[in-house]
């Protein structure tokens, strides 16, 4: 499976897991559900070795936005671990 096919499969899986359409996942909406789904997709794409520029191309986002999504989730995980 090529990296492009992997990325497309991840995007499909994330959109289904969050009960939103692929169009909504890749769209311009700024609602909480879409943002959380995009954030999960960004992390899943980073896990297969894509950088922020490549992830941005798949999610139709600027690379700095992708870095923010990846950093926000990492910060929230750190806070959760500190609370435990």
mmCIF file of the N, C-alpha and C atoms, coordinates in Angstrom:
data_MODEL
# 
_entry.id   MODEL 
# 
loop_
_atom_site.group_PDB 
_atom_site.id 
_atom_site.type_symbol 
_atom_site.label_atom_id 
_atom_site.label_alt_id 
_atom_site.label_comp_id 
_atom_site.label_asym_id 
_atom_site.label_entity_id 
_atom_site.label_seq_id 
_atom_site.pdbx_PDB_ins_code 
_atom_site.Cartn_x 
_atom_site.Cartn_y 
_atom_site.Cartn_z 
_atom_site.occupancy 
_atom_site.B_iso_or_equiv 
_atom_site.pdbx_formal_charge 
_atom_site.auth_seq_id 
_atom_site.auth_comp_id 
_atom_site.auth_asym_id 
_atom_site.auth_atom_id 
_atom_site.pdbx_PDB_model_num 
ATOM 1   N N  . UNK A 1 1  ? 0.850   -1.179 0.000  1.00 0.00 ? 1  UNK A N  1 
ATOM 2   C CA . UNK A 1 1  ? 0.000   0.000  0.000  1.00 0.00 ? 1  UNK A CA 1 
ATOM 3   C C  . UNK A 1 1  ? 0.895   1.241  0.000  1.00 0.00 ? 1  UNK A C  1 
ATOM 4   N N  . UNK A 1 2  ? 0.632   2.163  -0.915 1.00 0.00 ? 2  UNK A N  1 
ATOM 5   C CA . UNK A 1 2  ? 1.427   3.383  -0.982 1.00 0.00 ? 2  UNK A CA 1 
ATOM 6   C C  . UNK A 1 2  ? 1.058   4.317  0.159  1.00 0.00 ? 2  UNK A C  1 
ATOM 7   N N  . UNK A 1 3  ? 1.909   5.297  0.378  1.00 0.00 ? 3  UNK A N  1 
ATOM 8   C CA . UNK A 1 3  ? 1.645   6.251  1.461  1.00 0.00 ? 3  UNK A CA 1 
ATOM 9   C C  . UNK A 1 3  ? 0.371   7.047  1.190  1.00 0.00 ? 3  UNK A C  1 
ATOM 10  N N  . UNK A 1 4  ? 0.110   7.359  -0.075 1.00 0.00 ? 4  UNK A N  1 
ATOM 11  C CA . UNK A 1 4  ? -1.112  8.093  -0.439 1.00 0.00 ? 4  UNK A CA 1 
ATOM 12  C C  . UNK A 1 4  ? -2.349  7.250  -0.124 1.00 0.00 ? 4  UNK A C  1 
ATOM 13  N N  . UNK A 1 5  ? -2.286  5.977  -0.463 1.00 0.00 ? 5  UNK A N  1 
ATOM 14  C CA . UNK A 1 5  ? -3.409  5.076  -0.159 1.00 0.00 ? 5  UNK A CA 1 
ATOM 15  C C  . UNK A 1 5  ? -3.588  4.932  1.352  1.00 0.00 ? 5  UNK A C  1 
ATOM 16  N N  . UNK A 1 6  ? -2.469  4.867  2.071  1.00 0.00 ? 6  UNK A N  1 
ATOM 17  C CA . UNK A 1 6  ? -2.537  4.791  3.527  1.00 0.00 ? 6  UNK A CA 1 
ATOM 18  C C  . UNK A 1 6  ? -3.206  6.036  4.090  1.00 0.00 ? 6  UNK A C  1 
ATOM 19  N N  . UNK A 1 7  ? -2.791  7.196  3.613  1.00 0.00 ? 7  UNK A N  1 
ATOM 20  C CA . UNK A 1 7  ? -3.344  8.454  4.097  1.00 0.00 ? 7  UNK A CA 1 
ATOM 21  C C  . UNK A 1 7  ? -4.833  8.544  3.797  1.00 0.00 ? 7  UNK A C  1 
ATOM 22  N N  . UNK A 1 8  ? -5.245  8.168  2.607  1.00 0.00 ? 8  UNK A N  1 
ATOM 23  C CA . UNK A 1 8  ? -6.665  8.201  2.259  1.00 0.00 ? 8  UNK A CA 1 
ATOM 24  C C  . UNK A 1 8  ? -7.470  7.237  3.124  1.00 0.00 ? 8  UNK A C  1 
ATOM 25  N N  . UNK A 1 9  ? -6.915  6.069  3.409  1.00 0.00 ? 9  UNK A N  1 
ATOM 26  C CA . UNK A 1 9  ? -7.597  5.101  4.280  1.00 0.00 ? 9  UNK A CA 1 
ATOM 27  C C  . UNK A 1 9  ? -7.737  5.656  5.695  1.00 0.00 ? 9  UNK A C  1 
ATOM 28  N N  . UNK A 1 10 ? -6.703  6.333  6.177  1.00 0.00 ? 10 UNK A N  1 
ATOM 29  C CA . UNK A 1 10 ? -6.754  6.946  7.514  1.00 0.00 ? 10 UNK A CA 1 
ATOM 30  C C  . UNK A 1 10 ? -7.832  8.021  7.563  1.00 0.00 ? 10 UNK A C  1 
ATOM 31  N N  . UNK A 1 11 ? -7.885  8.864  6.533  1.00 0.00 ? 11 UNK A N  1 
ATOM 32  C CA . UNK A 1 11 ? -8.895  9.924  6.506  1.00 0.00 ? 11 UNK A CA 1 
ATOM 33  C C  . UNK A 1 11 ? -10.309 9.341  6.488  1.00 0.00 ? 11 UNK A C  1 
ATOM 34  N N  . UNK A 1 12 ? -10.508 8.269  5.720  1.00 0.00 ? 12 UNK A N  1 
ATOM 35  C CA . UNK A 1 12 ? -11.816 7.608  5.692  1.00 0.00 ? 12 UNK A CA 1 
ATOM 36  C C  . UNK A 1 12 ? -12.171 7.058  7.070  1.00 0.00 ? 12 UNK A C  1 
ATOM 37  N N  . UNK A 1 13 ? -11.189 6.392  7.693  1.00 0.00 ? 13 UNK A N  1 
ATOM 38  C CA . UNK A 1 13 ? -11.421 5.771  9.006  1.00 0.00 ? 13 UNK A CA 1 
ATOM 39  C C  . UNK A 1 13 ? -11.738 6.826  10.070 1.00 0.00 ? 13 UNK A C  1 
ATOM 40  N N  . UNK A 1 14 ? -10.998 7.928  10.052 1.00 0.00 ? 14 UNK A N  1 
ATOM 41  C CA . UNK A 1 14 ? -11.215 9.002  11.031 1.00 0.00 ? 14 UNK A CA 1 
ATOM 42  C C  . UNK A 1 14 ? -12.589 9.633  10.836 1.00 0.00 ? 14 UNK A C  1 
ATOM 43  N N  . UNK A 1 15 ? -12.967 9.882  9.580  1.00 0.00 ? 15 UNK A N  1 
ATOM 44  C CA . UNK A 1 15 ? -14.275 10.500 9.338  1.00 0.00 ? 15 UNK A CA 1 
ATOM 45  C C  . UNK A 1 15 ? -15.403 9.583  9.794  1.00 0.00 ? 15 UNK A C  1 
ATOM 46  N N  . UNK A 1 16 ? -15.263 8.295  9.570  1.00 0.00 ? 16 UNK A N  1 
ATOM 47  C CA . UNK A 1 16 ? -16.284 7.345  10.024 1.00 0.00 ? 16 UNK A CA 1 
ATOM 48  C C  . UNK A 1 16 ? -16.308 7.246  11.540 1.00 0.00 ? 16 UNK A C  1 
ATOM 49  N N  . UNK A 1 17 ? -15.148 7.252  12.170 1.00 0.00 ? 17 UNK A N  1 
ATOM 50  C CA . UNK A 1 17 ? -15.077 7.137  13.629 1.00 0.00 ? 17 UNK A CA 1 
ATOM 51  C C  . UNK A 1 17 ? -15.701 8.344  14.325 1.00 0.00 ? 17 UNK A C  1 
ATOM 52  N N  . UNK A 1 18 ? -15.632 9.504  13.672 1.00 0.00 ? 18 UNK A N  1 
ATOM 53  C CA . UNK A 1 18 ? -16.190 10.721 14.262 1.00 0.00 ? 18 UNK A CA 1 
ATOM 54  C C  . UNK A 1 18 ? -17.577 11.054 13.698 1.00 0.00 ? 18 UNK A C  1 
ATOM 55  N N  . UNK A 1 19 ? -18.127 10.147 12.898 1.00 0.00 ? 19 UNK A N  1 
ATOM 56  C CA . UNK A 1 19 ? -19.476 10.290 12.331 1.00 0.00 ? 19 UNK A CA 1 
ATOM 57  C C  . UNK A 1 19 ? -19.652 11.580 11.539 1.00 0.00 ? 19 UNK A C  1 
ATOM 58  N N  . UNK A 1 20 ? -18.632 11.920 10.750 1.00 0.00 ? 20 UNK A N  1 
ATOM 59  C CA . UNK A 1 20 ? -18.734 13.065 9.866  1.00 0.00 ? 20 UNK A CA 1 
ATOM 60  C C  . UNK A 1 20 ? -18.323 12.624 8.468  1.00 0.00 ? 20 UNK A C  1 
ATOM 61  N N  . UNK A 1 21 ? -18.736 13.395 7.477  1.00 0.00 ? 21 UNK A N  1 
ATOM 62  C CA . UNK A 1 21 ? -18.366 13.059 6.101  1.00 0.00 ? 21 UNK A CA 1 
ATOM 63  C C  . UNK A 1 21 ? -16.916 13.446 5.849  1.00 0.00 ? 21 UNK A C  1 
ATOM 64  N N  . UNK A 1 22 ? -16.347 12.834 4.847  1.00 0.00 ? 22 UNK A N  1 
ATOM 65  C CA . UNK A 1 22 ? -14.980 13.166 4.453  1.00 0.00 ? 22 UNK A CA 1 
ATOM 66  C C  . UNK A 1 22 ? -14.918 14.621 3.990  1.00 0.00 ? 22 UNK A C  1 
ATOM 67  N N  . UNK A 1 23 ? -15.959 15.091 3.333  1.00 0.00 ? 23 UNK A N  1 
ATOM 68  C CA . UNK A 1 23 ? -16.016 16.484 2.885  1.00 0.00 ? 23 UNK A CA 1 
ATOM 69  C C  . UNK A 1 23 ? -15.972 17.431 4.076  1.00 0.00 ? 23 UNK A C  1 
ATOM 70  N N  . UNK A 1 24 ? -16.667 17.075 5.149  1.00 0.00 ? 24 UNK A N  1 
ATOM 71  C CA . UNK A 1 24 ? -16.663 17.926 6.350  1.00 0.00 ? 24 UNK A CA 1 
ATOM 72  C C  . UNK A 1 24 ? -15.289 17.884 7.020  1.00 0.00 ? 24 UNK A C  1 
ATOM 73  N N  . UNK A 1 25 ? -14.663 16.721 7.039  1.00 0.00 ? 25 UNK A N  1 
ATOM 74  C CA . UNK A 1 25 ? -13.336 16.587 7.627  1.00 0.00 ? 25 UNK A CA 1 
ATOM 75  C C  . UNK A 1 25 ? -12.327 17.475 6.894  1.00 0.00 ? 25 UNK A C  1 
ATOM 76  N N  . UNK A 1 26 ? -12.430 17.524 5.575  1.00 0.00 ? 26 UNK A N  1 
ATOM 77  C CA . UNK A 1 26 ? -11.490 18.289 4.762  1.00 0.00 ? 26 UNK A CA 1 
ATOM 78  C C  . UNK A 1 26 ? -11.968 19.713 4.480  1.00 0.00 ? 26 UNK A C  1 
ATOM 79  N N  . UNK A 1 27 ? -13.156 20.038 4.954  1.00 0.00 ? 27 UNK A N  1 
ATOM 80  C CA . UNK A 1 27 ? -13.757 21.336 4.651  1.00 0.00 ? 27 UNK A CA 1 
ATOM 81  C C  . UNK A 1 27 ? -13.233 22.472 5.506  1.00 0.00 ? 27 UNK A C  1 
ATOM 82  N N  . UNK A 1 28 ? -13.947 23.584 5.441  1.00 0.00 ? 28 UNK A N  1 
ATOM 83  C CA . UNK A 1 28 ? -13.519 24.807 6.116  1.00 0.00 ? 28 UNK A CA 1 
ATOM 84  C C  . UNK A 1 28 ? -14.220 25.039 7.443  1.00 0.00 ? 28 UNK A C  1 
ATOM 85  N N  . UNK A 1 29 ? -15.116 24.145 7.838  1.00 0.00 ? 29 UNK A N  1 
ATOM 86  C CA . UNK A 1 29 ? -15.856 24.317 9.081  1.00 0.00 ? 29 UNK A CA 1 
ATOM 87  C C  . UNK A 1 29 ? -14.949 24.402 10.293 1.00 0.00 ? 29 UNK A C  1 
ATOM 88  N N  . UNK A 1 30 ? -15.349 25.231 11.257 1.00 0.00 ? 30 UNK A N  1 
ATOM 89  C CA . UNK A 1 30 ? -14.525 25.433 12.441 1.00 0.00 ? 30 UNK A CA 1 
ATOM 90  C C  . UNK A 1 30 ? -15.220 24.946 13.704 1.00 0.00 ? 30 UNK A C  1 
ATOM 91  N N  . UNK A 1 31 ? -16.215 24.093 13.539 1.00 0.00 ? 31 UNK A N  1 
ATOM 92  C CA . UNK A 1 31 ? -16.923 23.578 14.708 1.00 0.00 ? 31 UNK A CA 1 
ATOM 93  C C  . UNK A 1 31 ? -16.052 22.583 15.456 1.00 0.00 ? 31 UNK A C  1 
ATOM 94  N N  . UNK A 1 32 ? -16.415 22.306 16.697 1.00 0.00 ? 32 UNK A N  1 
ATOM 95  C CA . UNK A 1 32 ? -15.600 21.474 17.581 1.00 0.00 ? 32 UNK A CA 1 
ATOM 96  C C  . UNK A 1 32 ? -15.440 20.047 17.056 1.00 0.00 ? 32 UNK A C  1 
ATOM 97  N N  . UNK A 1 33 ? -16.499 19.455 16.552 1.00 0.00 ? 33 UNK A N  1 
ATOM 98  C CA . UNK A 1 33 ? -16.439 18.076 16.064 1.00 0.00 ? 33 UNK A CA 1 
ATOM 99  C C  . UNK A 1 33 ? -15.470 17.965 14.891 1.00 0.00 ? 33 UNK A C  1 
ATOM 100 N N  . UNK A 1 34 ? -15.551 18.894 13.965 1.00 0.00 ? 34 UNK A N  1 
ATOM 101 C CA . UNK A 1 34 ? -14.649 18.887 12.810 1.00 0.00 ? 34 UNK A CA 1 
ATOM 102 C C  . UNK A 1 34 ? -13.203 19.084 13.240 1.00 0.00 ? 34 UNK A C  1 
ATOM 103 N N  . UNK A 1 35 ? -12.986 20.010 14.184 1.00 0.00 ? 35 UNK A N  1 
ATOM 104 C CA . UNK A 1 35 ? -11.626 20.264 14.647 1.00 0.00 ? 35 UNK A CA 1 
ATOM 105 C C  . UNK A 1 35 ? -11.026 19.035 15.326 1.00 0.00 ? 35 UNK A C  1 
ATOM 106 N N  . UNK A 1 36 ? -11.790 18.391 16.185 1.00 0.00 ? 36 UNK A N  1 
ATOM 107 C CA . UNK A 1 36 ? -11.284 17.210 16.888 1.00 0.00 ? 36 UNK A CA 1 
ATOM 108 C C  . UNK A 1 36 ? -10.983 16.088 15.896 1.00 0.00 ? 36 UNK A C  1 
ATOM 109 N N  . UNK A 1 37 ? -11.842 15.918 14.902 1.00 0.00 ? 37 UNK A N  1 
ATOM 110 C CA . UNK A 1 37 ? -11.603 14.889 13.891 1.00 0.00 ? 37 UNK A CA 1 
ATOM 111 C C  . UNK A 1 37 ? -10.352 15.216 13.078 1.00 0.00 ? 37 UNK A C  1 
ATOM 112 N N  . UNK A 1 38 ? -10.175 16.490 12.706 1.00 0.00 ? 38 UNK A N  1 
ATOM 113 C CA . UNK A 1 38 ? -8.974  16.887 11.960 1.00 0.00 ? 38 UNK A CA 1 
ATOM 114 C C  . UNK A 1 38 ? -7.715  16.693 12.805 1.00 0.00 ? 38 UNK A C  1 
ATOM 115 N N  . UNK A 1 39 ? -7.828  16.988 14.081 1.00 0.00 ? 39 UNK A N  1 
ATOM 116 C CA . UNK A 1 39 ? -6.699  16.826 14.977 1.00 0.00 ? 39 UNK A CA 1 
ATOM 117 C C  . UNK A 1 39 ? -6.303  15.346 15.075 1.00 0.00 ? 39 UNK A C  1 
ATOM 118 N N  . UNK A 1 40 ? -7.287  14.479 15.187 1.00 0.00 ? 40 UNK A N  1 
ATOM 119 C CA . UNK A 1 40 ? -7.015  13.038 15.220 1.00 0.00 ? 40 UNK A CA 1 
ATOM 120 C C  . UNK A 1 40 ? -6.404  12.578 13.905 1.00 0.00 ? 40 UNK A C  1 
ATOM 121 N N  . UNK A 1 41 ? -6.905  13.111 12.803 1.00 0.00 ? 41 UNK A N  1 
ATOM 122 C CA . UNK A 1 41 ? -6.361  12.754 11.490 1.00 0.00 ? 41 UNK A CA 1 
ATOM 123 C C  . UNK A 1 41 ? -4.913  13.229 11.361 1.00 0.00 ? 41 UNK A C  1 
ATOM 124 N N  . UNK A 1 42 ? -4.639  14.428 11.836 1.00 0.00 ? 42 UNK A N  1 
ATOM 125 C CA . UNK A 1 42 ? -3.269  14.958 11.766 1.00 0.00 ? 42 UNK A CA 1 
ATOM 126 C C  . UNK A 1 42 ? -2.315  14.065 12.552 1.00 0.00 ? 42 UNK A C  1 
ATOM 127 N N  . UNK A 1 43 ? -2.735  13.629 13.730 1.00 0.00 ? 43 UNK A N  1 
ATOM 128 C CA . UNK A 1 43 ? -1.881  12.750 14.526 1.00 0.00 ? 43 UNK A CA 1 
ATOM 129 C C  . UNK A 1 43 ? -1.698  11.392 13.863 1.00 0.00 ? 43 UNK A C  1 
ATOM 130 N N  . UNK A 1 44 ? -2.753  10.856 13.303 1.00 0.00 ? 44 UNK A N  1 
ATOM 131 C CA . UNK A 1 44 ? -2.649  9.559  12.630 1.00 0.00 ? 44 UNK A CA 1 
ATOM 132 C C  . UNK A 1 44 ? -1.727  9.657  11.415 1.00 0.00 ? 44 UNK A C  1 
ATOM 133 N N  . UNK A 1 45 ? -1.814  10.746 10.683 1.00 0.00 ? 45 UNK A N  1 
ATOM 134 C CA . UNK A 1 45 ? -0.943  10.934 9.520  1.00 0.00 ? 45 UNK A CA 1 
ATOM 135 C C  . UNK A 1 45 ? 0.507   11.153 9.957  1.00 0.00 ? 45 UNK A C  1 
ATOM 136 N N  . UNK A 1 46 ? 0.700   11.844 11.063 1.00 0.00 ? 46 UNK A N  1 
ATOM 137 C CA . UNK A 1 46 ? 2.060   12.033 11.579 1.00 0.00 ? 46 UNK A CA 1 
ATOM 138 C C  . UNK A 1 46 ? 2.646   10.700 12.028 1.00 0.00 ? 46 UNK A C  1 
ATOM 139 N N  . UNK A 1 47 ? 1.814   9.822  12.541 1.00 0.00 ? 47 UNK A N  1 
ATOM 140 C CA . UNK A 1 47 ? 2.276   8.509  12.999 1.00 0.00 ? 47 UNK A CA 1 
ATOM 141 C C  . UNK A 1 47 ? 2.810   7.647  11.857 1.00 0.00 ? 47 UNK A C  1 
ATOM 142 N N  . UNK A 1 48 ? 2.358   7.892  10.629 1.00 0.00 ? 48 UNK A N  1 
ATOM 143 C CA . UNK A 1 48 ? 2.888   7.110  9.500  1.00 0.00 ? 48 UNK A CA 1 
ATOM 144 C C  . UNK A 1 48 ? 4.082   7.800  8.855  1.00 0.00 ? 48 UNK A C  1 
ATOM 145 N N  . UNK A 1 49 ? 4.526   8.902  9.475  1.00 0.00 ? 49 UNK A N  1 
ATOM 146 C CA . UNK A 1 49 ? 5.758   9.532  9.025  1.00 0.00 ? 49 UNK A CA 1 
ATOM 147 C C  . UNK A 1 49 ? 5.621   10.741 8.131  1.00 0.00 ? 49 UNK A C  1 
ATOM 148 N N  . UNK A 1 50 ? 4.423   11.295 8.006  1.00 0.00 ? 50 UNK A N  1 
ATOM 149 C CA . UNK A 1 50 ? 4.255   12.494 7.188  1.00 0.00 ? 50 UNK A CA 1 
ATOM 150 C C  . UNK A 1 50 ? 4.645   13.728 7.988  1.00 0.00 ? 50 UNK A C  1 
ATOM 151 N N  . UNK A 1 51 ? 5.208   14.729 7.314  1.00 0.00 ? 51 UNK A N  1 
ATOM 152 C CA . UNK A 1 51 ? 5.534   15.978 8.000  1.00 0.00 ? 51 UNK A CA 1 
ATOM 153 C C  . UNK A 1 51 ? 4.357   16.952 7.891  1.00 0.00 ? 51 UNK A C  1 
ATOM 154 N N  . UNK A 1 52 ? 4.503   18.117 8.513  1.00 0.00 ? 52 UNK A N  1 
ATOM 155 C CA . UNK A 1 52 ? 3.380   19.059 8.574  1.00 0.00 ? 52 UNK A CA 1 
ATOM 156 C C  . UNK A 1 52 ? 2.960   19.570 7.198  1.00 0.00 ? 52 UNK A C  1 
ATOM 157 N N  . UNK A 1 53 ? 3.895   19.700 6.278  1.00 0.00 ? 53 UNK A N  1 
ATOM 158 C CA . UNK A 1 53 ? 3.552   20.159 4.921  1.00 0.00 ? 53 UNK A CA 1 
ATOM 159 C C  . UNK A 1 53 ? 2.704   19.101 4.220  1.00 0.00 ? 53 UNK A C  1 
ATOM 160 N N  . UNK A 1 54 ? 3.119   17.850 4.312  1.00 0.00 ? 54 UNK A N  1 
ATOM 161 C CA . UNK A 1 54 ? 2.373   16.757 3.674  1.00 0.00 ? 54 UNK A CA 1 
ATOM 162 C C  . UNK A 1 54 ? 0.992   16.588 4.319  1.00 0.00 ? 54 UNK A C  1 
ATOM 163 N N  . UNK A 1 55 ? 0.930   16.661 5.635  1.00 0.00 ? 55 UNK A N  1 
ATOM 164 C CA . UNK A 1 55 ? -0.354  16.544 6.338  1.00 0.00 ? 55 UNK A CA 1 
ATOM 165 C C  . UNK A 1 55 ? -1.263  17.694 5.922  1.00 0.00 ? 55 UNK A C  1 
ATOM 166 N N  . UNK A 1 56 ? -0.696  18.892 5.825  1.00 0.00 ? 56 UNK A N  1 
ATOM 167 C CA . UNK A 1 56 ? -1.470  20.057 5.408  1.00 0.00 ? 56 UNK A CA 1 
ATOM 168 C C  . UNK A 1 56 ? -2.078  19.881 4.032  1.00 0.00 ? 56 UNK A C  1 
ATOM 169 N N  . UNK A 1 57 ? -1.346  19.235 3.139  1.00 0.00 ? 57 UNK A N  1 
ATOM 170 C CA . UNK A 1 57 ? -1.891  18.985 1.795  1.00 0.00 ? 57 UNK A CA 1 
ATOM 171 C C  . UNK A 1 57 ? -3.082  18.040 1.855  1.00 0.00 ? 57 UNK A C  1 
ATOM 172 N N  . UNK A 1 58 ? -2.997  17.020 2.686  1.00 0.00 ? 58 UNK A N  1 
ATOM 173 C CA . UNK A 1 58 ? -4.114  16.076 2.794  1.00 0.00 ? 58 UNK A CA 1 
ATOM 174 C C  . UNK A 1 58 ? -5.329  16.703 3.475  1.00 0.00 ? 58 UNK A C  1 
ATOM 175 N N  . UNK A 1 59 ? -5.094  17.560 4.463  1.00 0.00 ? 59 UNK A N  1 
ATOM 176 C CA . UNK A 1 59 ? -6.201  18.148 5.225  1.00 0.00 ? 59 UNK A CA 1 
ATOM 177 C C  . UNK A 1 59 ? -6.627  19.521 4.716  1.00 0.00 ? 59 UNK A C  1 
ATOM 178 N N  . UNK A 1 60 ? -5.992  19.997 3.649  1.00 0.00 ? 60 UNK A N  1 
ATOM 179 C CA . UNK A 1 60 ? -6.285  21.332 3.107  1.00 0.00 ? 60 UNK A CA 1 
ATOM 180 C C  . UNK A 1 60 ? -6.063  22.420 4.149  1.00 0.00 ? 60 UNK A C  1 
ATOM 181 N N  . UNK A 1 61 ? -4.924  22.317 4.850  1.00 0.00 ? 61 UNK A N  1 
ATOM 182 C CA . UNK A 1 61 ? -4.589  23.274 5.892  1.00 0.00 ? 61 UNK A CA 1 
ATOM 183 C C  . UNK A 1 61 ? -3.149  23.751 5.707  1.00 0.00 ? 61 UNK A C  1 
ATOM 184 N N  . UNK A 1 62 ? -2.856  24.918 6.236  1.00 0.00 ? 62 UNK A N  1 
ATOM 185 C CA . UNK A 1 62 ? -1.498  25.452 6.221  1.00 0.00 ? 62 UNK A CA 1 
ATOM 186 C C  . UNK A 1 62 ? -0.644  24.631 7.197  1.00 0.00 ? 62 UNK A C  1 
ATOM 187 N N  . UNK A 1 63 ? 0.639   24.415 6.882  1.00 0.00 ? 63 UNK A N  1 
ATOM 188 C CA . UNK A 1 63 ? 1.493   23.631 7.775  1.00 0.00 ? 63 UNK A CA 1 
ATOM 189 C C  . UNK A 1 63 ? 1.552   24.161 9.212  1.00 0.00 ? 63 UNK A C  1 
ATOM 190 N N  . UNK A 1 64 ? 1.469   25.478 9.398  1.00 0.00 ? 64 UNK A N  1 
ATOM 191 C CA . UNK A 1 64 ? 1.488   26.014 10.762 1.00 0.00 ? 64 UNK A CA 1 
ATOM 192 C C  . UNK A 1 64 ? 0.225   25.632 11.522 1.00 0.00 ? 64 UNK A C  1 
ATOM 193 N N  . UNK A 1 65 ? -0.881  25.518 10.817 1.00 0.00 ? 65 UNK A N  1 
ATOM 194 C CA . UNK A 1 65 ? -2.119  25.062 11.439 1.00 0.00 ? 65 UNK A CA 1 
ATOM 195 C C  . UNK A 1 65 ? -1.979  23.611 11.872 1.00 0.00 ? 65 UNK A C  1 
ATOM 196 N N  . UNK A 1 66 ? -1.329  22.816 11.047 1.00 0.00 ? 66 UNK A N  1 
ATOM 197 C CA . UNK A 1 66 ? -1.100  21.404 11.381 1.00 0.00 ? 66 UNK A CA 1 
ATOM 198 C C  . UNK A 1 66 ? -0.215  21.304 12.622 1.00 0.00 ? 66 UNK A C  1 
ATOM 199 N N  . UNK A 1 67 ? 0.842   22.107 12.670 1.00 0.00 ? 67 UNK A N  1 
ATOM 200 C CA . UNK A 1 67 ? 1.715   22.096 13.847 1.00 0.00 ? 67 UNK A CA 1 
ATOM 201 C C  . UNK A 1 67 ? 0.949   22.475 15.101 1.00 0.00 ? 67 UNK A C  1 
ATOM 202 N N  . UNK A 1 68 ? 0.045   23.431 14.975 1.00 0.00 ? 68 UNK A N  1 
ATOM 203 C CA . UNK A 1 68 ? -0.780  23.815 16.110 1.00 0.00 ? 68 UNK A CA 1 
ATOM 204 C C  . UNK A 1 68 ? -1.673  22.657 16.545 1.00 0.00 ? 68 UNK A C  1 
ATOM 205 N N  . UNK A 1 69 ? -2.279  21.970 15.590 1.00 0.00 ? 69 UNK A N  1 
ATOM 206 C CA . UNK A 1 69 ? -3.124  20.823 15.940 1.00 0.00 ? 69 UNK A CA 1 
ATOM 207 C C  . UNK A 1 69 ? -2.322  19.741 16.644 1.00 0.00 ? 69 UNK A C  1 
ATOM 208 N N  . UNK A 1 70 ? -1.140  19.463 16.150 1.00 0.00 ? 70 UNK A N  1 
ATOM 209 C CA . UNK A 1 70 ? -0.307  18.423 16.751 1.00 0.00 ? 70 UNK A CA 1 
ATOM 210 C C  . UNK A 1 70 ? 0.166   18.846 18.136 1.00 0.00 ? 70 UNK A C  1 
ATOM 211 N N  . UNK A 1 71 ? 0.514   20.104 18.296 1.00 0.00 ? 71 UNK A N  1 
ATOM 212 C CA . UNK A 1 71 ? 0.968   20.601 19.595 1.00 0.00 ? 71 UNK A CA 1 
ATOM 213 C C  . UNK A 1 71 ? -0.134  20.664 20.619 1.00 0.00 ? 71 UNK A C  1 
ATOM 214 N N  . UNK A 1 72 ? -1.327  21.032 20.203 1.00 0.00 ? 72 UNK A N  1 
ATOM 215 C CA . UNK A 1 72 ? -2.454  21.140 21.120 1.00 0.00 ? 72 UNK A CA 1 
ATOM 216 C C  . UNK A 1 72 ? -2.781  19.785 21.725 1.00 0.00 ? 72 UNK A C  1 
ATOM 217 N N  . UNK A 1 73 ? -2.775  18.755 20.915 1.00 0.00 ? 73 UNK A N  1 
ATOM 218 C CA . UNK A 1 73 ? -3.088  17.424 21.425 1.00 0.00 ? 73 UNK A CA 1 
ATOM 219 C C  . UNK A 1 73 ? -1.982  16.941 22.355 1.00 0.00 ? 73 UNK A C  1 
ATOM 220 N N  . UNK A 1 74 ? -0.750  17.215 22.023 1.00 0.00 ? 74 UNK A N  1 
ATOM 221 C CA . UNK A 1 74 ? 0.361   16.801 22.881 1.00 0.00 ? 74 UNK A CA 1 
ATOM 222 C C  . UNK A 1 74 ? 0.280   17.496 24.234 1.00 0.00 ? 74 UNK A C  1 
ATOM 223 N N  . UNK A 1 75 ? -0.078  18.783 24.237 1.00 0.00 ? 75 UNK A N  1 
ATOM 224 C CA . UNK A 1 75 ? -0.203  19.520 25.494 1.00 0.00 ? 75 UNK A CA 1 
ATOM 225 C C  . UNK A 1 75 ? -1.334  18.951 26.351 1.00 0.00 ? 75 UNK A C  1 
ATOM 226 N N  . UNK A 1 76 ? -2.458  18.607 25.726 1.00 0.00 ? 76 UNK A N  1 
ATOM 227 C CA . UNK A 1 76 ? -3.579  18.076 26.496 1.00 0.00 ? 76 UNK A CA 1 
ATOM 228 C C  . UNK A 1 76 ? -3.247  16.697 27.078 1.00 0.00 ? 76 UNK A C  1 
ATOM 229 N N  . UNK A 1 77 ? -2.459  15.895 26.350 1.00 0.00 ? 77 UNK A N  1 
ATOM 230 C CA . UNK A 1 77 ? -2.023  14.598 26.875 1.00 0.00 ? 77 UNK A CA 1 
ATOM 231 C C  . UNK A 1 77 ? -1.099  14.793 28.067 1.00 0.00 ? 77 UNK A C  1 
ATOM 232 N N  . UNK A 1 78 ? -0.214  15.799 28.005 1.00 0.00 ? 78 UNK A N  1 
ATOM 233 C CA . UNK A 1 78 ? 0.685   16.072 29.113 1.00 0.00 ? 78 UNK A CA 1 
ATOM 234 C C  . UNK A 1 78 ? -0.101  16.479 30.345 1.00 0.00 ? 78 UNK A C  1 
ATOM 235 N N  . UNK A 1 79 ? -1.107  17.328 30.177 1.00 0.00 ? 79 UNK A N  1 
ATOM 236 C CA . UNK A 1 79 ? -1.928  17.749 31.310 1.00 0.00 ? 79 UNK A CA 1 
ATOM 237 C C  . UNK A 1 79 ? -2.661  16.563 31.922 1.00 0.00 ? 79 UNK A C  1 
ATOM 238 N N  . UNK A 1 80 ? -3.169  15.673 31.087 1.00 0.00 ? 80 UNK A N  1 
ATOM 239 C CA . UNK A 1 80 ? -3.883  14.503 31.586 1.00 0.00 ? 80 UNK A CA 1 
ATOM 240 C C  . UNK A 1 80 ? -2.945  13.614 32.387 1.00 0.00 ? 80 UNK A C  1 
ATOM 241 N N  . UNK A 1 81 ? -1.724  13.400 31.890 1.00 0.00 ? 81 UNK A N  1 
ATOM 242 C CA . UNK A 1 81 ? -0.756  12.564 32.589 1.00 0.00 ? 81 UNK A CA 1 
ATOM 243 C C  . UNK A 1 81 ? -0.332  13.198 33.912 1.00 0.00 ? 81 UNK A C  1 
ATOM 244 N N  . UNK A 1 82 ? -0.250  14.512 33.961 1.00 0.00 ? 82 UNK A N  1 
ATOM 245 C CA . UNK A 1 82 ? 0.117   15.195 35.200 1.00 0.00 ? 82 UNK A CA 1 
ATOM 246 C C  . UNK A 1 82 ? -0.992  15.081 36.234 1.00 0.00 ? 82 UNK A C  1 
ATOM 247 N N  . UNK A 1 83 ? -2.252  15.052 35.759 1.00 0.00 ? 83 UNK A N  1 
ATOM 248 C CA . UNK A 1 83 ? -3.391  14.947 36.675 1.00 0.00 ? 83 UNK A CA 1 
ATOM 249 C C  . UNK A 1 83 ? -3.501  13.549 37.280 1.00 0.00 ? 83 UNK A C  1 
ATOM 250 N N  . UNK A 1 84 ? -2.998  12.533 36.589 1.00 0.00 ? 84 UNK A N  1 
ATOM 251 C CA . UNK A 1 84 ? -3.121  11.150 37.073 1.00 0.00 ? 84 UNK A CA 1 
ATOM 252 C C  . UNK A 1 84 ? -2.170  10.827 38.191 1.00 0.00 ? 84 UNK A C  1 
# 
